[in-house]
Amino acid sequence: MSDPRIRVLCAIGEMSGGGSERQMLGILKRLDRERFAPHLYLISTGGELLPEVPDDVPVSIFWQRYERPRFNWPGRIHQAQVADLTRVIREHAIDVIYDRTYHMTMITARAAERTRVPRASVIVSNPRVDFETNRERFRWLKLPMLRRAYRTADQVVAVSEGTARLAAEFFHLPPARIQTIYNFVDAERLQAASEVPSDWERERFHIMAAGRLHEAKGYPLLLRAVRDAVHKNGLRQILLHILGVGPQEGELKRLVDEYGLASHVRLEGFQPNPFSYLRASNLFVLSSIYEGLPNVLIEAMMVGTPVVSTDCPSGPREVLRDGEFGELTPPGDAGALTAAIVDAVQNEASWRLRATQAREYAERTLVLKRESSESRSCCWS
């Protein structure tokens, strides 16, 4: 008897510790196995989260199936990726494709067209800034391909209302073609994370930041703000924990030394349970240049940790309700970020009170949005 379940192919570049990868992992773990049979397609073998993929999920990885050619030309690898994904879709009789990140969407669009399999493509951040920040080669060719890829998707999903508006403008899509579905929050795991990290210095004022060590996250700005809070405002008790890995690690280490912050900043690398840091911290800071929907802001609110965030496009203002439930500072303004950090240290009680109100709001409103989204979609975005 054939398997009556819907065969879902989840496609993403790799399974590193970023927000999209964590969302994809959560989808693979939580899809109802009585209704769905998930399959994971990756381009690269790397990623800290790959070992956490459930054992019942088959994984196909392009660079394990394809030998790098001795001679390359523009478009050759892309064509090979489309061909390989097409084979996987046919081999596993896939019923629907779910992809995240625009790099993957350019591949899935052509494979879905060849196989006539419906596709849901997720837009996770400001597409204009994302496309420009990644300094894409052959942008003149890729941008029309990408716009066509989203126009031909059976469902386009954005992770926030702000992202949906920006995507409609950049990809020339009718707003009605884009559905907003918030990222899910692993509330059970979040609430269970009560253990304080073993090396926690209780007399310090702990600030946490988390995300891939990439220029989009604005970590040099955060280090400048911490430098001024420590050396100009005398707040020697500050200890910043930055969780994540990525290409900016070397530069951030250099800045820590240059700013004299060796005893005030710890680059914690990848942490399988970042929630214990989040719950134990006195303040969470998001210093990003751009976002889509920063899940970690919702997670900070859920555990009652005070929040300061740059008012970057898009997501933070939407999540924090115009600054009611966390401080918003202008993007790129190190002075404003310093002032917010200093105020959080000097007026911790009032910040904790606002964090308590934020927690009640998140539990009442943001998580309900997530749950209602689940009822509208076979996959969380």
Secondary structure, DSSP 8 states (H G I E B T S, - for coil): ----SEEEEEEES---SSHHHHHHHHHHHHS-TTTEEEEEEES-S--TTGGGS-TTS-EEEHHHHS---SS--TTHHHHHHHHHHHHHHHHTT--EEEEESHHHHHHHHHHHHHHT--EEEEE-B-HHHHHHHTT-TTHHHHHHHHHHHHHT-SEEEESSHHHHHHHHHHTT--GGGEEE------HHHHHH-----TT--TTSEEEEEES-SSGGG-HHHHHHHHHHHHHTT--TTEEEEEE--STTHHHHHHHHHHTT-TTTEEEEE--S-THHHHHH-SEEEE--S--B--HHHHHHHHTT--EEEE--SSSHHHHTTTTTTSEEE-TT-HHHHHHHHHHHHHTHHHHHHHHHHHHHHIIIIIHHHHHHHHHH-SS--
